[in-house]
Amino acid sequence: MYKQLIINVTEHETRVALLDDGNIAELYVDRGDDSDIAGNIYKGRVLRVLPGMQAAFVNIGLNQAAFMYVDDVFYDGYKEYEQLFDVDSEMDEDSPEDIKIPEFEKKRDFSIEEIIREGQEILVQAAKSPMGTKGARISSYISLPGRFLVLMPTSDHIGVSRRIEDEAERERLKGMVQKLRTEGFGYIVRTAAEGEQEEKLAYEMGFLNNLWKNIQRKFEVARAPSLLHAELSISLRAVRDLLIQEVEKLVIDSKPTYHTVLSFLNNYMPGLKDHVVLYEGSEPIFDAYNLEGDISRALKRKVWLKSGSYILIEHTEALVAIDVNTGRYVGKHNLEETILKTNLEAVKEIAYQIRLRDLGGIIIIDFIDMERKSNQEKVFNALKEALKKDKSKTHVLPISEMGLIQMTRKRTREPLTRILCEPCFYCDGEGYLVSRQSICYNIYREILRDAHDMNSKRLTLRVNPQIAELFLGEEDLLISKLERDIGKQIVIYPNPEFHMEQFDIFEVHGH
């Protein structure tokens, strides 16, 4: 399977698409706000300790207080328990967000009020970004990811990614790390380290150790709350975590970002520089790779399948519900065969949409009822197989007597609909529509796409009044930049008859 990374960079937004054979498998969007803080390290101040919940609220400088449970609190006293438990030093995953503290560290019998107090200043790392009304999930167990290693300064365990299957190679890497480490820190050997020599691991270990010491120094002098260490930009994270390990080619449409990526690779992975390509085509890069249609589909409730059947994806506060329907598909033979074929077709699309939309938490899938147990097992096994492509951990239960599959999926960031959409004020929050900001960016891309076919030096843009207000206020720089880029004046007219997503672009000829 041929995989590529496509990075689209503008002043207002960066989009990273992971492609499997030309189709978007994963999409990441960064708009330069506090929406994606996973991996950042802060000096925080404890606001409240809640013994009844065994949790605490911590001020890390965001609008919402972050929270941590007792199992998220590093406590030096845990070491006395280490010898009592058989700890598995291997990890199921090697992505930074999946690094967990060893199991024995959770098997302790003290309460949160015994180890932290209100007003205390603590060093914490964001494990999950804020989601909706929920603040960020934080932990005082720190992990610092590199290309080949993840440093865990609050642990002394050495683990190897399970994706490295060769037992001899696993032992070689583990022995190498044990030999190199001098601080007694814990390390996870990542998949990208397979086949690498000692000098590369030694260099990165030294870099990560120095980074940790620098964070400690900042903690001593900084005032709480403070950001001590920010994770890499979304572009560089994509390079660090995906290039070569999963991806054969990286295409970037921004010259500054292209040079930043090359500089990063030159310092850490010079052998990969040839895999990076600067896109210089006149057509927007996501259009050139036919990706905008996939993104639009990922924001719809209803997803049509090739057979004429469809799935419905509904977000609730507690869970995500996915419903499978035959739609226009009536089959050719008997009803049971029609239902089985529909469910099996839906399985592939459901697994794809879960990964693309980054759905997480509890997911309930309502397949069309099947009478035969053997058919139920076929659908269940097909779903488990389809989910193997997903890096996020999933747990799937067999089909229940009511024809439902219950599953959970690990989530560390907002789902795609929460990033690109906002609650619909037309229906009082019962559904979603594309956010006003996203509409502005869509209009920006539309004009940029069609400008070369327009002869006039002046354009008229008719939009909903709220979009006009945004263009003339918060997003006025967007219009100014667009005018410079296309060499045309843009005059904005509000039209109260227009739906929020509706707009018209006209050429104005003459004076």
C-alpha positions in Angstrom: 0.0 0.0 0.0 1.5 3.3 -1.1 1.3 6.0 1.5 1.9 9.8 1.2 1.7 12.8 3.5 0.2 15.9 2.0 0.7 19.2 3.9 -1.3 22.3 3.1 0.0 25.5 4.8 -1.7 28.9 4.9 -1.4 31.8 7.3 -4.5 30.8 9.1 -4.4 27.0 9.0 -2.3 23.9 8.5 -3.8 20.7 7.2 -2.0 17.3 7.2 -3.5 14.4 5.3 -2.2 10.8 5.5 -3.1 9.1 2.2 -3.5 5.3 1.7 -3.4 4.7 -2.1 -4.7 8.2 -2.8 -7.5 8.2 -0.2 -7.4 10.2 3.1 -6.9 7.8 6.0 -6.2 10.5 8.6 -6.6 14.3 8.7 -5.1 16.7 11.2 -6.0 20.4 11.3 -4.1 23.1 13.3 -5.4 26.7 13.4 -2.8 28.0 15.8 -5.1 28.0 18.9 -5.0 26.0 22.1 -7.1 23.1 20.5 -4.2 20.7 20.3 -1.9 20.8 23.3 -1.3 17.1 23.8 2.4 16.6 24.7 2.9 20.2 26.0 4.5 20.4 29.5 3.4 23.1 32.0 4.1 24.4 35.5 0.7 24.3 37.0 -1.0 25.3 40.3 -3.5 23.0 42.0 -6.8 24.8 42.3 -8.9 22.1 44.0 -8.5 18.6 45.3 -11.6 16.4 45.2 -11.3 13.4 47.5 -14.7 12.1 46.5 -13.6 11.8 42.8 -9.9 11.2 43.6 -9.1 14.0 41.2 -7.8 17.5 41.1 -8.2 20.6 39.0 -5.0 22.4 38.0 -4.5 25.8 36.4 -2.1 25.5 33.5 -2.9 28.8 31.9 -5.8 27.9 29.7 -9.4 29.1 29.8 -10.5 25.9 31.4 -8.9 24.2 34.3 -7.1 21.0 33.5 -7.9 17.8 35.5 -5.9 14.8 36.7 -6.9 11.6 38.6 -4.9 10.0 41.3 -3.4 7.5 38.8 -2.0 10.5 36.9 0.0 11.8 39.8 3.7 10.8 40.0 4.7 9.9 43.5 8.2 8.9 44.5 6.9 6.6 47.1 5.6 4.2 44.3 9.1 2.7 44.0 8.7 0.7 47.2 5.9 -1.2 45.5 7.8 -2.1 42.4 9.2 -5.3 43.7 5.8 -6.6 44.5 4.5 -6.7 40.9 5.4 -8.5 37.7 5.7 -5.6 35.2 5.4 -6.1 31.5 8.1 -3.9 30.0 6.7 -4.1 26.5 4.3 -1.6 25.0 1.4 -2.2 22.6 2.0 1.0 20.8 4.9 3.4 20.3 3.1 6.7 19.5 3.8 9.3 22.3 0.1 9.6 23.3 0.0 5.8 23.9 2.9 5.8 26.4 1.5 4.7 29.7 3.0 4.3 33.2 3.7 0.7 34.1 0.8 -1.2 35.6 2.3 -1.5 39.1 2.3 2.3 39.4 -1.5 2.2 39.4 -1.8 -0.5 42.1 -1.3 1.8 45.0 -3.5 2.3 48.0 -3.0 6.0 48.9 -5.5 8.8 48.0 -4.9 12.0 46.0 -5.2 14.3 49.1 -2.2 12.5 50.6 0.2 13.4 47.7 -1.0 16.8 46.4 -2.6 19.9 48.0 -4.4 23.0 46.9 -2.0 25.8 45.9 0.9 23.3 45.2 3.0 24.0 42.1 3.5 20.8 40.0 5.1 19.8 36.7 2.5 18.2 34.3 2.1 17.2 30.7 -1.1 17.4 28.7 -2.3 13.8 27.9 -5.5 14.9 26.1 -6.4 18.3 24.7 -9.6 20.1 25.9 -12.7 18.7 24.3 -15.9 20.7 24.3 -16.7 21.7 27.9 -14.1 19.3 29.3 -10.7 20.7 30.3 -7.4 19.1 29.3 -6.4 15.8 30.9 -3.0 16.1 32.4 -0.5 13.8 34.1 2.7 14.3 36.1 4.2 11.2 34.3 6.3 12.9 31.6 7.2 11.4 28.2 9.4 13.1 25.7 9.2 11.5 22.2 12.0 11.5 19.7 12.3 9.8 16.4 13.7 6.5 17.8 13.1 6.7 21.6 10.6 8.1 24.0 12.2 9.3 27.3 10.2 8.7 30.5 12.1 10.5 33.3 9.7 9.4 36.0 10.1 5.7 35.2 13.1 3.4 34.9 11.6 0.8 32.6 12.8 -0.1 29.1 10.2 -1.1 26.6 10.2 -2.0 22.9 7.4 -1.4 20.5 5.4 -4.6 19.7 5.5 -3.5 16.0 9.1 -4.7 16.0 8.3 -8.4 15.8 11.8 -10.0 15.3 12.8 -11.2 18.8 16.5 -11.0 18.2 16.1 -7.3 17.1 14.0 -6.6 20.1 16.7 -7.9 22.4 19.4 -6.1 20.5 17.7 -2.8 20.9 16.7 -3.3 24.5 20.3 -4.3 25.4 21.6 -1.2 23.5 19.4 1.1 25.5 20.3 -0.5 28.8 24.0 -0.1 28.0 23.7 3.6 26.9 21.5 5.0 29.6 23.3 6.7 32.5 20.5 8.6 34.3 18.3 5.6 35.3 15.5 7.0 33.1 12.9 4.8 31.4 12.8 4.6 27.6 10.5 3.2 24.9 12.2 2.1 21.7 10.0 3.2 18.8 9.3 1.3 15.6 11.6 3.6 13.6 14.6 2.4 15.6 14.5 -1.1 14.0 17.8 -1.8 12.3 19.5 1.4 13.6 23.0 1.5 15.1 24.1 2.5 18.6 25.4 6.0 17.7 22.0 7.2 16.5 20.3 6.0 19.6 23.0 7.5 21.8 22.7 10.9 20.1 19.0 11.0 20.5 19.2 9.8 24.1 21.6 12.6 24.9 19.3 15.1 23.2 16.2 14.0 25.1 18.1 13.9 28.4 19.3 17.5 27.9 15.8 18.5 26.9 14.5 17.1 30.2 17.2 18.9 32.2 16.3 22.2 30.5 12.6 21.7 31.3 13.6 21.1 35.0 15.6 24.3 35.0 12.7 26.3 33.6 10.4 24.8 36.2 12.6 26.1 39.0 12.4 29.7 37.8 9.0 30.0 36.0 5.9 31.3 37.6 2.8 29.1 37.7 1.0 28.7 35.4 3.5 28.6 32.6 4.2 26.7 29.4 7.6 25.0 29.8 7.8 23.0 26.6 5.6 22.9 23.5 5.3 19.9 21.3 6.5 20.2 17.7 4.3 21.9 15.1 1.8 19.6 13.4 4.1 19.5 10.3 7.2 18.4 12.2 5.2 15.9 14.3 4.1 14.3 11.0 7.7 14.1 9.9 8.9 12.7 13.2 6.2 10.1 13.6 5.1 9.1 10.1 7.8 9.6 7.5 9.2 6.4 6.3 7.8 4.4 9.2 4.5 4.6 7.3 5.0 7.1 4.5 7.1 6.9 1.4 6.6 10.5 0.2 5.9 13.9 1.8 4.5 16.8 -0.3 4.4 20.3 1.1 2.9 23.4 -0.6 4.7 26.0 1.5 8.3 26.9 0.8 9.0 28.1 4.4 7.6 24.9 5.9 9.5 22.9 3.2 12.8 24.4 4.3 11.9 24.0 8.0 11.2 20.3 7.4 14.5 19.9 5.5 16.4 21.6 8.4 14.7 19.3 10.9 15.6 16.2 8.8 19.2 17.5 8.3 19.6 17.5 12.1 17.9 14.3 12.9 17.3 12.2 9.8 19.4 13.4 6.9 18.8 10.2 4.9 15.1 11.1 4.5 15.5 14.5 2.8 15.0 13.0 -0.6 11.5 11.9 0.3 10.3 15.5 0.7 8.9 17.3 -2.3 7.9 21.0 -2.6 4.5 21.3 -4.5 4.6 24.2 -6.9 1.5 23.6 -8.9 -1.0 26.4 -9.6 -4.0 24.3 -8.4 -4.5 24.1 -4.6 -2.7 21.0 -3.3 -5.7 19.4 -1.8 -7.6 19.9 -5.1 -4.7 18.4 -7.0 -5.0 15.2 -4.9 -8.8 15.2 -4.9 -9.1 15.5 -1.1 -11.7 18.2 -0.6 -14.5 15.8 -1.4 -13.4 13.3 1.2 -13.2 16.0 3.8 -16.8 17.2 2.9 -18.1 13.6 3.2 -16.5 13.3 6.6 -18.6 16.2 7.9 -21.9 14.7 6.8 -24.3 12.7 8.9 -25.2 10.4 6.0 -22.5 8.5 4.1 -23.7 6.7 0.9 -22.2 3.4 0.0 -21.6 2.2 -3.6 -24.5 -0.3 -3.5 -27.0 2.4 -2.6 -27.1 1.6 1.1 -25.9 4.1 3.6 -24.7 4.7 7.2 -25.8 7.5 9.6 -23.3 8.8 12.1 -24.7 10.7 15.1 -22.8 12.4 17.8 -24.2 12.6 21.4 -22.7 13.8 24.6 -22.2 10.2 25.8 -21.3 8.3 22.7 -21.3 8.0 18.9 -24.1 6.0 17.3 -23.7 4.6 13.8 -26.7 3.1 12.0 -26.6 0.9 8.9 -29.5 1.1 6.4 -30.2 -0.7 3.1 -31.3 2.5 1.5 -31.8 2.0 -2.3 -30.1 -1.4 -2.2 -32.7 -4.3 -2.6 -30.3 -7.2 -3.4 -30.7 -9.9 -6.0 -31.5 -13.1 -4.1 -32.8 -13.6 -0.6 -33.2 -11.1 2.3 -30.5 -12.6 4.5 -27.9 -12.4 1.7 -28.9 -8.7 1.0 -28.5 -7.8 4.7 -25.1 -9.6 5.0 -23.8 -7.9 1.9 -25.0 -4.5 3.1 -23.4 -5.0 6.6 -20.1 -6.2 5.1 -20.0 -3.2 2.8 -20.8 -0.9 5.7 -18.0 -2.4 7.8 -15.3 -1.1 5.5 -16.8 2.4 5.4 -17.4 2.5 9.2 -13.8 1.6 10.0 -12.6 4.2 7.5 -14.9 7.0 8.8 -14.0 6.2 12.4 -10.3 6.7 11.6 -10.8 9.7 9.3 -13.2 11.6 11.7 -11.1 10.5 14.7 -14.2 9.3 16.6 -13.4 8.1 20.1 -14.9 7.1 23.4 -17.9 4.7 23.3 -19.1 3.9 19.8 -22.4 1.9 19.2 -22.9 0.4 15.7 -26.4 -0.8 14.8 -26.1 -3.3 12.0 -29.1 -4.6 10.1 -30.4 -7.6 12.0 -29.0 -11.0 10.8 -30.7 -14.2 11.7 -27.8 -16.5 11.1 -25.1 -16.7 13.8 -22.5 -17.4 11.2 -23.3 -14.2 9.4 -23.0 -12.2 12.6 -19.6 -13.7 13.1 -18.6 -12.7 9.6 -19.5 -9.1 10.2 -17.8 -9.0 13.6 -14.6 -10.5 12.3 -14.6 -8.2 9.2 -14.9 -5.2 11.5 -12.0 -6.3 13.7 -9.9 -6.9 10.6 -10.8 -3.5 9.1 -9.8 -1.7 12.4 -6.3 -3.2 12.3 -5.2 -0.3 10.1 -6.1 2.2 12.9 -3.2 3.2 15.2 -5.5 4.2 18.0 -6.4 1.4 20.4 -9.9 -0.2 19.9 -11.8 -2.7 21.9 -14.7 -4.4 20.2 -17.4 -6.6 21.7 -19.3 -9.3 19.7 -22.7 -8.5 18.2 -25.4 -8.5 20.9 -28.8 -10.1 20.7 -30.2 -6.8 19.6 -27.8 -6.6 16.6 -25.5 -4.0 18.2 -21.7 -3.8 18.4 -20.2 -1.9 21.3 -16.7 -0.7 20.9 -14.3 1.9 22.4 -11.6 3.8 20.7 -8.8 5.8 22.4 -9.0 9.5 21.7 -6.6 12.3 22.5 -8.0 15.2 20.5 -11.2 16.6 19.2 -13.0 14.7 16.5 -13.0 16.3 13.0 -16.5 17.5 13.3 -15.7 19.5 16.4 -12.7 21.1 14.8 -14.3 22.0 11.5 -17.9 22.6 12.6 -19.9 24.4 15.3 -23.3 23.8 16.9 -26.0 24.9 14.5 -27.9 28.0 15.6 -30.6 27.3 12.9 -31.7 24.3 14.8 -30.8 25.4 18.3 -27.8 23.1 18.7 -29.5 19.9 17.6 -27.2 19.4 14.7 -24.1 20.9 13.1 -23.2 23.1 10.2 -19.8 24.1 8.8 -18.4 26.8 11.1 -18.3 30.4 9.9 -14.5 30.3 10.0 -14.4 27.2 7.9 -16.9 28.9 5.4 -14.5 31.9 5.1 -11.6 29.5 4.4 -13.7 27.6 1.8 -14.5 30.9 0.1 -10.8 31.9 0.2 -9.9 28.6 -1.5 -12.7 28.9 -4.1 -11.6 32.4 -5.2 -7.9 31.4 -5.2 -8.9 28.3 -7.3 -10.9 30.3 -9.9 -9.0 33.6 -10.0 -6.8 32.7 -12.9 -9.9 32.3 -15.2 -11.2 35.8 -14.3 -10.3 38.7 -16.5 -11.8 41.5 -14.3 -9.7 43.5 -11.8 -12.7 43.6 -9.4 -14.8 40.9 -7.8 -18.1 41.1 -6.0 -18.6 38.6 -3.2 -22.2 38.1 -1.9 -22.4 36.2 1.4 -24.6 35.8 4.5 -24.4 38.9 6.8 -22.6 37.0 9.5 -19.9 35.8 7.0 -19.6 39.4 5.8 -19.1 40.6 9.3 -16.4 38.0 9.9 -14.6 39.0 6.6 -14.7 42.7 7.5 -13.7 42.1 11.1 -11.6 39.1 12.5 -10.7 37.8 9.0 -10.0 41.1 7.2 -6.4 40.1 6.8 -7.5 37.0 4.9 -9.3 39.2 2.3 -6.3 41.6 2.1 -3.9 38.7 1.5 -6.2 37.2 -1.1 -6.4 40.5 -2.9 -2.6 40.7 -3.0 -2.3 37.1 -4.2 -4.7 37.3 -7.1 -4.2 41.0 -8.0 -7.9 41.9 -7.8 -10.1 44.0 -5.6 -12.8 42.1 -3.6 -16.0 44.0 -2.7 -18.1 42.2 0.0 -22.0 42.6 0.0 -24.1 41.0 2.8 -27.3 39.3 1.6 -29.7 38.4 4.4 -31.5 35.9 2.1 -28.4 33.7 1.9 -28.0 30.6 4.0 -24.8 30.6 6.1 -22.9 28.4 3.7 -24.2 30.1 0.5 -22.1 32.6 -1.5 -21.8 34.0 -5.0 -18.8 35.5 -6.8 -19.2 37.9 -9.7 -16.7 39.6 -11.9 -17.2 43.4 -12.2 -16.3 44.9 -15.6 -15.7 48.5 -16.3 -15.3 51.3 -13.8 
